[in-house]
C-alpha cells in the first residue's frame, strides 16, 4: 500500500465515521436536545479533523478479527465515533480562553468564538457524555478504558501537568509523562478499544491487547512530538491547527528540551519501535497489519 492509499483509506473510513456521527447527533435532537446545542456539538466534531482516533479503533478491530456482519460494522463505527466525540470535547475545552486561548481550530473559528463560551463548554460536556454512552453500547470495559484514558490519570491529568509546565521547569521525564497522559492516553485507548472489539466484544487475547497497547503508546509519543514540530515549523498554521504563539509559548515540549532534530529523531525512533511491536501480532490479516504500519509512518510524515 502506498502513502496515497492510506490517505484514501483514512478518508473512506473517516467519511463513514462522520455519517455515523451525523445520525447519532440527529438522534440527540429527536431525544429532546436543544437544536443549538447539537449544532455546536456538530460544529466541533464534524467538518474537519483527520479522524486518527476513530481510524485507529477501526483498524485495530479489523486486525484482530474485524467486524463481520452489518450490525457489527455499525457498532464498530459507533465505537470509533465515540472516540472522536471525546476528542472533539477535548479540543473545545483546550481552545477556551482559560486554557490555550485559541481562536481558530481546523481552519475555522473555534467553537467558543462561533457559539460563545458558555454554549461551547456545554457542547464539550455533552460530547463527553455522548462518548461514554457510545462506549456503554459496546460494553462496560470500553467505558472503563475510556475513563482511564481521558480522566485524571490520562488526558485531563496531562492537561493539568501542561498548565503546571508554564509555571516551572519540567525535566525531560516530566515532559514525557505529561505528553503520554495528555495526548498519548487517548490514542492508546483507541487502539486498545479497537483490539478489544475485534477480539470479540470486550474479550480478546490479553497478550495481543497489551502488544496493541504498546503500539498505541509509541504512536502517541510520536504524534505529540510531530504536533509540536508542526507548531513551530508553521505548515500547520496555514492548514488550520490552532496556531497560537501565546498557547505554545512557555510550554514544555520535547523540542524545548532536546532541540528540533533530536526531537524528530525521537519521534522516528518511536515509530520504528511501534512498527516492530506489530510483528508480535498475527499476520493473518495482511491488509490491516500493513495499514497499522503505514499509519505509524503517517503519524510522523503528516503535514497537519
Ligand atoms: C475540562 C476545562 C477542561 C479542559 C480539559 C481535555 C483538555 C482540557 C485538554 C486535552 C488536551 C488536548 C486537546 C490534547 C490533544 C492534543 C492534540 C495533539 C490535538 C490535535 O489532534 P489531531 O491532530 O486533531 O488529531 P484533528 O483536528 O485532526 O482531529
Boltz pocket constraint, residues with backbone or C-beta under 6 A from the ligand:
constraints:
  - pocket:
      binder: B
      contacts: [[A, 48], [A, 49], [A, 50], [A, 51], [A, 52], [A, 87], [A, 89], [A, 90], [A, 91], [A, 93], [A, 94], [A, 99], [A, 106], [A, 155], [A, 156], [A, 159], [A, 182], [A, 183], [A, 223], [A, 224], [A, 227], [A, 304]]
      max_distance: 6.0
